[in-house]
Amino acid sequence: MRHGDKIKNLGRTYSHRKALMSNLTCQLIEHKRITTTLAKAKALRVYAEPIITRSKNDNMHNRRTIFSYLQDKNAVTELFGVIGDKVANRPGGYTRIIKLPRRMGDAADMAMIELVDFNEIYTKESKDTAAKKTRRSRRSSSAAPKKAEAAPVAQTPAPEVTEAPASEATENNEAPAAEGSSEETTA
């Protein structure tokens, strides 16, 4: 029985489980997205999130602590360099688990776990729309007085230009129409 046992053992001993989580975390940091079983992905999220939280504050103590978990210099460098900068403003929830179809061989539940800030599909759209909204709001607030000042100047010549060709066109059209109508009336 496992009453009160909060640790997902994953059918492994402590040392094997520790090595598995360390390796999965290093691969997640390196590739930003990995595919594994659903149980391992859920256990990995619990293991990796505190490590990523520590990467926000780059000091020697945090680097040594994370190195004791991961035992991989490249992963620690990547974590404090690229990933730490991207997640600096995020209060938590650095990973996302997406369920995948079952594995063919043993029908195990599969999942993809990824770092949220590194997904181009979701982040591009949200950043583009946010950037467009902020640009529009800046333009509308700062450009509104300019448009009000520039609008009368732009509108004053515009009617003159549009009225002049329109009046020439109506004069030209009226003259042939008048000649045509006089011919029609005479004929």
C-alpha positions as CSV (number, residue, x, y, z in Angstrom):
1,M,0.0,0.0,0.0
2,R,1.1,3.6,-0.6
3,H,-1.0,5.5,1.9
4,G,0.4,8.9,2.4
5,D,3.3,8.4,-0.1
6,K,3.5,11.6,-2.1
7,I,6.5,10.6,-4.2
8,K,5.9,9.1,-7.6
9,N,8.4,6.2,-7.5
10,L,8.0,5.4,-11.3
11,G,9.0,1.8,-10.5
12,R,12.6,2.7,-9.7
13,T,14.9,2.9,-6.8
14,Y,15.9,6.3,-5.3
15,S,19.2,6.5,-7.1
16,H,17.7,5.4,-10.4
17,R,14.9,7.9,-10.1
18,K,17.3,10.7,-9.2
19,A,19.4,10.0,-12.3
20,L,16.3,9.7,-14.5
21,M,15.0,13.1,-13.3
22,S,18.4,14.7,-13.7
23,N,18.8,13.4,-17.3
24,L,15.2,14.4,-18.3
25,T,15.7,17.9,-16.9
26,C,19.0,18.3,-18.8
27,Q,17.3,17.2,-22.0
28,L,14.4,19.6,-21.4
29,I,16.8,22.4,-20.8
30,E,18.8,21.6,-23.9
31,H,16.0,20.8,-26.4
32,K,13.2,23.0,-24.7
33,R,10.7,20.2,-25.5
34,I,10.8,16.4,-25.0
35,T,8.4,13.5,-25.4
36,T,8.1,11.0,-22.6
37,T,5.4,9.1,-20.7
38,L,2.7,11.1,-18.9
39,A,3.8,9.8,-15.5
40,K,7.4,10.8,-16.1
41,A,6.3,14.2,-17.5
42,K,4.3,14.9,-14.4
43,A,7.2,13.9,-12.1
44,L,9.6,15.9,-14.2
45,R,7.5,19.1,-13.8
46,V,7.7,18.8,-10.0
47,Y,11.4,18.3,-10.2
48,A,12.3,20.9,-12.9
49,E,10.1,23.9,-11.8
50,P,12.1,24.7,-8.6
51,I,15.4,24.4,-10.5
52,I,14.1,26.9,-13.1
53,T,13.0,29.2,-10.4
54,R,16.5,29.2,-8.9
55,S,17.9,30.2,-12.3
56,K,16.2,33.6,-12.1
57,N,18.8,34.7,-9.5
58,D,22.3,34.2,-11.0
59,N,24.8,33.8,-8.2
60,M,27.4,31.2,-7.3
61,H,25.3,29.5,-4.6
62,N,22.4,28.9,-7.0
63,R,24.7,27.7,-9.7
64,R,26.3,25.2,-7.4
65,T,23.0,24.0,-6.0
66,I,21.6,23.4,-9.5
67,F,24.8,21.7,-10.6
68,S,24.4,19.3,-7.7
69,Y,21.0,18.3,-9.1
70,L,21.9,18.2,-12.8
71,Q,25.7,17.3,-12.9
72,D,25.9,18.9,-16.4
73,K,27.9,22.1,-17.0
74,N,26.3,22.8,-20.4
75,A,22.8,22.5,-18.9
76,V,23.6,24.9,-16.0
77,T,25.1,27.4,-18.5
78,E,22.1,27.2,-20.7
79,L,19.7,27.5,-17.8
80,F,21.3,30.6,-16.3
81,G,21.9,32.2,-19.7
82,V,19.0,31.8,-22.1
83,I,16.3,30.3,-19.9
84,G,16.9,32.5,-16.8
85,D,16.5,35.6,-18.9
86,K,13.3,34.5,-20.5
87,V,11.6,33.4,-17.3
88,A,12.7,36.3,-15.2
89,N,9.3,38.0,-15.2
90,R,7.2,34.8,-15.0
91,P,6.0,34.0,-11.4
92,G,5.9,30.2,-12.1
93,G,4.5,27.6,-14.4
94,Y,7.5,27.4,-16.7
95,T,6.5,24.0,-18.2
96,R,3.5,22.8,-20.2
97,I,2.4,19.2,-20.6
98,I,0.5,18.3,-23.7
99,K,-1.0,14.8,-23.9
100,L,-0.1,12.7,-27.0
101,P,-1.6,9.5,-28.5
102,R,-0.7,6.3,-26.7
103,R,2.6,4.5,-27.6
104,M,2.2,1.7,-30.1
105,G,4.3,-0.9,-28.4
106,D,2.8,-1.0,-24.9
107,A,-0.1,1.6,-25.1
108,A,1.6,3.8,-22.5
109,D,0.1,7.3,-22.1
110,M,2.5,9.7,-23.8
111,A,3.0,13.4,-23.3
112,M,5.2,16.2,-24.5
113,I,6.6,18.5,-21.9
114,E,8.0,21.9,-23.0
115,L,9.2,25.2,-21.7
116,V,6.3,27.7,-22.0
117,D,8.4,30.7,-23.1
118,F,10.1,28.8,-25.9
119,N,7.1,27.7,-27.9
120,E,7.1,29.8,-31.1
121,I,3.5,29.0,-32.0
122,Y,2.0,30.5,-28.9
123,T,4.5,33.2,-28.1
124,K,4.7,34.8,-31.6
125,E,1.0,35.4,-31.7
126,S,0.7,36.8,-28.2
127,K,3.7,39.0,-28.6
128,D,2.7,40.3,-32.0
129,T,-0.8,41.1,-30.9
130,A,0.4,42.7,-27.7
131,A,3.0,44.7,-29.6
132,K,0.4,45.9,-32.1
133,K,-2.0,46.8,-29.4
134,T,0.6,48.9,-27.6
135,R,1.7,50.5,-30.7
136,R,-1.8,51.4,-31.7
137,S,-2.5,52.8,-28.3
138,R,0.7,54.9,-28.4
139,R,-0.1,56.2,-31.9
140,S,-3.7,57.0,-31.1
141,S,-2.8,58.8,-27.9
142,S,0.1,60.7,-29.3
143,A,-1.1,61.1,-32.9
144,A,-4.6,62.2,-31.9
145,P,-3.6,65.9,-31.3
146,K,-1.5,65.8,-34.5
147,K,-4.4,64.5,-36.5
148,A,-6.7,67.1,-35.1
149,E,-4.2,69.8,-36.1
150,A,-3.4,68.3,-39.4
151,A,-6.9,67.3,-40.3
152,P,-8.2,70.8,-41.2
153,V,-5.1,71.5,-43.2
154,A,-5.5,68.3,-45.1
155,Q,-9.2,68.7,-45.5
156,T,-9.1,72.3,-46.8
157,P,-7.0,71.5,-50.0
158,A,-8.8,68.2,-50.5
159,P,-12.3,69.7,-51.2
160,E,-10.8,72.3,-53.5
161,V,-8.9,69.7,-55.5
162,T,-11.9,67.4,-55.6
163,E,-14.4,70.2,-56.4
164,A,-12.3,71.6,-59.2
165,P,-12.2,68.5,-61.3
166,A,-15.7,67.7,-60.4
167,S,-16.9,71.2,-61.5
168,E,-14.8,70.9,-64.7
169,A,-16.3,67.5,-65.3
170,T,-19.8,68.8,-64.8
171,E,-19.2,71.8,-67.0
172,N,-17.8,69.5,-69.7
173,N,-20.6,67.0,-69.3
174,E,-23.2,69.7,-69.2
175,A,-21.9,71.3,-72.4
176,P,-22.1,68.1,-74.5
177,A,-25.3,67.1,-72.8
178,A,-26.7,70.5,-73.6
179,E,-25.6,70.2,-77.2
180,G,-26.9,66.6,-77.3
181,S,-30.1,67.7,-75.7
182,S,-30.5,70.6,-78.2
183,E,-29.8,68.3,-81.1
184,E,-32.2,65.8,-79.8
185,T,-34.8,68.4,-79.4
186,T,-34.2,69.8,-82.9
187,A,-34.1,66.4,-84.5
